[in-house]
């Protein structure tokens, strides 16, 4: 596999303070960000395992 065929995952964009409406949404933008961050960290760990010290 060529390195260009497997680029490193990109971190999620952190929401701005104004992105949260403060209405107590079931899934707040901050909750969605935390979930995306966890998925990113898992994907990054898997990518590093495939690429060693890249």
C-alpha positions in Angstrom: 0.0 0.0 0.0 1.4 3.4 -1.0 1.4 6.1 1.8 -0.9 8.3 -0.3 -3.4 5.5 -0.3 -3.7 5.6 3.4 -3.4 9.2 4.7 -3.5 9.8 8.4 -7.0 10.5 9.9 -7.8 14.2 10.5 -9.0 15.4 13.9 -12.5 16.6 14.2 -13.1 20.4 14.3 -13.7 21.6 17.9 -17.0 23.4 18.1 -16.9 27.1 18.9 -18.6 28.3 22.2 -21.4 29.8 20.1 -22.1 26.5 18.5 -23.9 25.3 21.6 -27.3 26.7 22.1 -27.3 26.0 25.9 -30.7 24.3 25.5 -29.7 20.9 27.0 -30.0 19.0 23.7 -29.9 15.3 24.0 -26.8 15.3 21.8 -25.0 18.6 22.3 -22.4 19.7 19.8 -19.8 19.1 22.5 -21.0 15.5 23.0 -20.8 14.9 19.2 -17.3 16.4 19.3 -16.2 14.1 22.1 -17.6 11.1 20.3 -15.8 12.1 17.1 -12.6 12.7 19.0 -12.7 9.2 20.5 -13.2 7.8 17.0 -10.3 9.9 15.7 -8.0 8.7 18.4 -8.8 5.1 17.7 -8.4 5.6 13.9 -5.0 7.4 14.6 -3.8 4.6 16.8 -4.7 2.1 14.1 -3.0 4.2 11.4 0.1 4.5 13.5 0.1 0.7 14.0 0.0 0.3 10.2 2.7 2.9 9.5 5.1 2.5 12.4 7.0 5.7 13.1 5.5 7.6 10.2 
